Amino acid sequence: MRSEPSFAFVLGTGRCGSTLVHEVLARHPDVAFVSNVEDRLPFLPAALGRWNGDLYRRVPAAFTRKGRLRYAPSEGYRVLAARVSPALVAPDRDLVAGDATPWLAERTRRFFTARAAAQGKPVLLHKFTGWPRAGFLDRAFPDARFVHIVRDGRAVANSFLQMPWWRGFEGPERWGWGPLPSLYREEWEDSGRSFAVLAGIQWKMLLDAYDAARADLPDDRWLEVRYEDVVAAPRERVGEMLTFLGLGWDPAFERAFSGHRFSAGRTEAYRDDLGIHEVAMLDRVLRPHLIRHGYVTDKGSTGRDTEAGTARG
């Protein structure tokens, strides 16, 4: 008799490498997920998702990469908005345990359990970016596990600035992330209202929410992994994540894993894209958070601290 599935969530600020991690882990034959087809056609019955894993794992990785017509796991925001609530999709603050009202928590459970049942896999893995929502998800799925992908905030800020959907250019009153905390607003004003600094402050605000969410969960249900460590040592870091999720590295996953490309080529691109002045401001404004996550040492270096870069759980 099949045991009940477990639920796990890959979380990240956005532009942090969480898509790469989610798509690699979804190649595992024991993982269920929401596909981009389900997201584009939100009123399809959940039962049609039974083919998600078989289809995805049969398509070569080269044909599932972002930036082209593809079939892949999805954050499913359109289908979640239609089937659950827009509140889960685009809140202007983090969703915490108190937001899991009986009605909303039940709709969330129903959505994911229906897809887990249809696909019949031991683990249903879903990705959320932006706010962690971990407090809310913990209330809906009390045994869920969370993999937090963190990336250097300077690189994340640089990437935000290049995204057509980033609304920081309209100012924090309209950017969709709620009001700036007073200290962060002072930092932004002191920078001359730099858009790069505002993007960095968004990263800080989100990481503050991740730190708060992590503090409310047992250590054995939260794993933090740096994107830079994934691309530097993919086999080791992916293996660690599989173990955390209760999954083995079997021959089927080995074949799928070998088809993925891991490149560290853009990890320092922010230095050229932003220029010396903007990078210096980001170094100063983000410094405590960069130190905490091993990107800057407390000795004054602004380079990547590889000794502090082991994944933490």
N, C-alpha and C positions, 0 to 999 in steps of 0.2 A: 504494500500500500504506500503511495507516494506521500512523503512528509510535506508539511506546510512550507511554502517558499519563504526565504528571507528577503529583506529589502535593504538596499544599499544605495547611497547617493554620492556622486562625484560633485564636489562643490568648488567654486572658484569665483574670483572677482569679475571674470570676463577678460579676454585677451591675455589669458594666463597659461594656456596650454591644456586646459581641462578637456577641450574637445579631443585632442590627441589621445589623452589618457582614456577617456570614455570609449572612444572608438577602438582602441587596442584591447581594452578589457572586454568589450562587447563581442570580440572575436571568439571568446571562450565558449565552447559548446554547452556549458551549463548556465549561461547568462541570457536572460530575457531583457527586452528593452522596448521603448516606444520608437517607431521609425518615422522618418520624415514624410513617408506616404500617409501615415495615420495623421500626422500634423496638418498636411495640406488638405486632407479630406476628413475633417474632424467628426463627421457623423457616420463614418464607417463603423460597423460593429466591432467590438474588441476581439471577437473570435477570429477575425481575419488576420490578426497579428500572429497567429500560430506559425505563419511561414517566415516571420521576421528573421530569426536566427539562420535558418537554412539558406534563405536568399542572400543575406549579408555575408555569410561565411563562404559562399560559393563565388561571390564576386571578387576578383582580384583587388588588392588594396589600392592599386593605381587608379581604379575606376570608382573609388569611394571617397577620394580626397575632396576637401573643400575647394570651392572656386570653379566647379564644373557640375554638369548634370550628373547626379549621383543618387545612390541608395545608401542610407546610413542611419545610425541612431540619431535621435533628435531630442532637444529639450522640450519639444512638444507644446510650445506656448499657445499656439492657436487652439489645439485640441483641449488643452487644460482650461483655457478661458471659456471654451464652449461647454465642456463637460463638467468642470469643477467650479471655477470662479475667476474672474479677472484679478481678484485680490491675491491669488497665488502667483500670478504672472508678473505684475508690475506694481508692487507696493512702493511707496516712497520712503519706507523704513523697513527694518528687518521684521519678519514675522516670528513672533515668540510663542511660547506655550499658551499664553493667555488668548492668543488669536485663534486657537484651535477650538472654536465653538463646536458643540455637538453636530450642528448641521454641516459646517465646512469640513470638519475632520472626517465625518462619515462620507461625504462626497469624495474627498481625497483618497480615503481607504478604498472606496468602491472602484474608483478609477484604476488604481494600480493593482488591486487584487484581481480585478477582472482580466487584466492583461497578463498577470502572472499565471492565472489559471489557464488562459487560452494557450500560452506558450509552454507551460508545463516544465519549466526549468527550476533548478534549486534556488537561483538568485535572480531577482529583478533589480537591474541597475539603471538608475536614472540620473541625469545631470541637471543641476541648476546653477546659473551664474548670476552675478550681482550679489544681493543680500543672501546670506547663508540659508535662512529659513529653517535652520536645524532645530531650534526650539519647537517650532510648529510641527515639523516632521517627526520629531521625537515623541510628541504627544499623540500623533496619529499612528506611528509605528514604533512602539516602545523598545523594540530590540534592534532597530535599524542601525547600520554602521555608516560612517561618513568618512570619505576620502577627500581631504582638502588639498587642492593644488594651489600652491603659492608661487608667484613669480616676482622678480625684482620690480619694485614699484616704479622705477624710472622707465623700465621697458614697457610696463603696463600703461603708464601715462602717455608715453610716446605713441603707443598703439591706439589708445582712446582718441587722441587728437587726429588720427588718420582715418577714423571710422565715420562714414556719413551719418550714422545714427547718433553720434555723440552730441548732446545738446548743451554741453558746457559753454559753447560760444554764445549762448543766449543768457548766460549768467546763472548763478545758483538758484535764483527765484523760479526759473523755468526748466531746470535741467532734469528734474524727475527724481532727485535723490534726497529731497527734503532740505531743510535749512542747514546752513553751516554752523557747527558749534562755534561759540564765540572765539575761542583760541584759534581755531582754523580760519575763521573769517579774518582775524587780525593778520595771520600769516599771508593770506591771499592779498589783503589790502597792502601789506608791506612789500609784496612782490611787484606792486604796480598792476595788480589784477591780471597777472600772467595766466594765460590759458593753460600752459604746461603745468604751472603750480596748482591750478584748480584741478586738473586731471590727476595730479599726484595726491591732492587732498582727497579726492574721491576714493583712490586706492586706500588711503589711511582710514577713512571713515568705514569702508567695507571691512578692512582688517580688524578694526576695533570691534565690529559686530561679530566677526569670526572668533576673536579672542573671547568675547563674552559668551558666545554659544558653546565654545569648547569647554569653558570653565564649568558649565552646567551639565556636562556629560561625563560618564566614566571614561577613563583613559583607554580602556580596551575597545571602545566603540568609535574612536576618533584617530585617524592617521593623517598627519600632515606630511606632504611630500613636495619638494621644490621642483619646479619645472626644469630648471637648469640641471638638476641631478638626474632627472629622467632622460634627457637627451645626451648627457655625458655617460651614463651607465644604464642604458634602458633595460637590459636583462635583469640586473640586480634590483632596480627599483620596481619594475613590473612584477617580478617575482615576489617582492615584499607585499605589494598590493594584493596579489592573488592570495597569498597566505592569510592576510588580514581579512579577506572576504570569504575564507574557507574554501578556496578553489585550488585545485592542483594544476601543475604545469604538465599537461598530457601531450601526446604526439599531435593531436589535432590542433591544439593551441600553438604548439611549436611551429607547425606548418604555416599557420596564419601570422604568427609573430614575425617570422622571417620575411614576410612580404611588406612589412612596414619600414618606412624610412624615418630616422631620427637625426635631425640636424641641429647643431648648435650655432649655426651661421648667423642668426639674428639676435643672439643673447646680448650683444653689446652694441647693436645698431643704433640705439637711442643716442649714443654719444655723437655720431655723425648727423643723425636726423634733427636733433634739437640744437646742437651747438654748445659752445663752452658756457655761455652766460646762463642759459636755461638749465643746463645740467648742474651747474654750480648751485642754483637756487633750489633745485630738487634735492641735491645732496644735503643741503642744510635743512630743508623743511621735512624731509622724510627720514632723516638720520636715525631717530630712536627706533622707528619701525624697521628700518633696514638692518640695524644692529641686531634687533630681536630675532630676525629671521636669517641672520648669517650673511647678509650681503655687504655689510660694512663692519669692520672691526672697531672696537672701542679705542684703538690706538691711532686713529686718524686716517687710515686707508679707506679709499672709496672703491677699491677693487672688490671682486668677488672673493669672499672668504671660503675657500673650498673645505677647510678643516671644520667649519661650522655647518657645512651643508648636508650632513647626513639627514635622511628622512626621519621624522619624529612621530611617535605614536602616543 
